[in-house]
Structure formats: C-alpha cells, structure tokens
Amino acid sequence: MIQDDFNFTLNSSDFPVSIEEFAAYLDGNLSDDEMKAVSSVIANDDAMQDIVLNSQTIDETLSNCEP
C-alpha cells in the first residue's frame, strides 16, 4: 500500500495488472505473450491508457532535455 502526503491511499489491488508487471511492460521487459496480455488490459481500461500516455509524454520530454 502506498500513501502520499494528500491522504490518498493506493492499493496494488486497484490496478488490473500488478505494478511490477506494468513497469516491465513500460520497459519492454516482458515476453511477447505477456506484452500482448498487458496491451489488451490497457486497451480496455481508460485509466491505464492515461497512465501510458502520461508515461510516454514524460519519456519524450526527458529525452528532449538530455544533452
């Protein structure tokens, strides 16, 4: 469980995939079958789509800032 300074509590059960599996998906460290399975979950979950979009935006912004 994660709790931040705003009294927001986040349980890992709030996600349709585990946090570890999602991080591995973002890093491209899953097998092809696992990548397809997580992609399918993301395609059917608006919140997960938002997280992926924000992650991509952050990655692009950081890559533009690196020397």
Summary of the structure (lengths in Angstrom):
residues: 67
radius of gyration: 13.7
end to end distance: 36.5
largest distance: 39.0
contacts: 132
relative contact order: 0.10
helix: 66%
strand: 6%
